[in-house]
Amino acid sequence: MANLIKSVLRDYDRLLVDCEAYGHDMAIILQMRKDNPPVQVPWHRSEAKPLLEKDIDEKKHLEIDPETGEKIKPRQLYQSRVEYREYKLKVFRDHLYQEVKKRERKQFRFEKKNSRTKTKQKLRAPATVVEGGPTYHDGYPRDEES
């Protein structure tokens, strides 16, 4: 029992030392962050993210350029708002493509789920009775012998 008590006390002492060291290191990190704030807000916390989502909802990325008659380039959408220009064009373009692909994938998964549900519902459809006897979900009557 004495060895167990010594072991616990030794671990507790090590815990206290580690806590002090951790607190010291965190104080240094917090001071460094205070002295050198991040230059740029991360995209997911920026004002540009919801604006881009809104523009995609309004299908602005698919609009036709009146001068060329072609679909607008990401650069033109990028230049349309000040919030977008806080980031490099490549960063904006990547987030634009990512959001468009995310929506396409989500729509595909939704349609696939619906088609599976419809198939299951067809398979579960009850038999209907007609003059020639019972008819099943495939529309063909079954022989009583089979």
N, C-alpha and C positions, 0 to 999 in steps of 0.2 A: 504494500500500500504506500509506503514511503517513496518508492521509486516512481510510482504513478503521480504522486503529488509533486515531486521534483520535476518530472517531465512536463506536467501541466504548467507549472510556474515558469519553466524555461521557455515554453511555447508562448506564454502570456507576455513575458519580457520581450521576446522577439516580435510579437504583435505590436507592442507599444512602440518599439524602435521603427518598425515598418510604417506604422501610422504617422509618426512624426516625419519620416522621410517623404512619404507620399504627400502630406500637407505642405511640406517645404517645396517639393517639385511642382505641385499644383499652383502654389503662389507665384512661382517663377513663370510658369506658362501663362497664367492669367495676366500677369504684368506685361509679358511680351505681346499678348493679344491686344491689350489695352494700348500699348505704345505703337503697335503696327497693325491697325485694323485691316481686314481683308479688303483688297482693292475692289473686288467685284462681288456682288451678291450672287450666291449660287442660283442657277436657273430655276430650280423648283421653288425657290422663295421669292422670285423676282416678280415685278409687275408685268413683265413681258409674257410670262407663261399663260395667265388667264386671257390676255389679249390675243395671243396666238390661237388658243382654243376657240375663242369667240370668232376670230377671222376664219378659221377652218369651218366652224359651224355655218357661217354665212357664205362659205365657199369662195372666199376672196382669192384663195390660192389657185382657183380654176378659172378666174375671169379672163376675158380676152383683151389683149392689149389693142387699143384702137389704132395705134400707129402701125403695128406689124400684122395685126389680125391673128396673132398666135396667142397661146396661153401665156400668162405673165410668168416671168422668171422669179425664183425666190428672192433675187436681189431687189426686184421692184417692190415686193411685199415687205422686205427688210427695210427699205427706205421710206416706207409709208408711215412709220411710227418712230418717235424718238426713243421709246422704251426698248425697241428691238436693237437700235444702234448702240446701246450700252455694251453689247456683246459683239464679237467678231462675226463676220458673215458666215463663216464655216460653222460656228457654234449654232447660229440661228437656223441655218439650212439643215443641219443634222437634227435639230429638235422639230423642225417642220416635217421632215420626212418621217421621223419617229412617230409623231402624233398621227400622221395620215395612215401609216402602216398599222398602228395600234387600232385605229378605228376600223380599218378593213378586216383585220384579223378578228376583232370582236364581232363584226357583222357576220363574218363567215361562220364563226363558232355558234352564233345565235341561230343562223339559218340551218346549220347542221343539226343542232339540238331540236329545232322545230320539226325537221324532216324525220328525225328518229322518233319523235313523239307521235307524229301523224302515222308512221308505219306501225308503231305499237298499238295505236288506237284502232287501226284497220284490223290488225290481228286479233284484237280483243272484241271486235264487233260481234254482237249476238247473231245467231242464226235467224233468218226470216222464213216465215212459212208462206209458201205459194201453192198453187193448185197441184203441182207435180211432186210436192213433198218439201222437206227442209232444204234451204239453200244456205250455204255458208259464206264466209266473208269474201271468198274468191268468186262468188256468183254461180258456182256450179253445184247442181244437186248431187248428193252422195247416194250410192246404192245402199240399201239397208243391209246387204250381205257383207259388204267390206268393212 
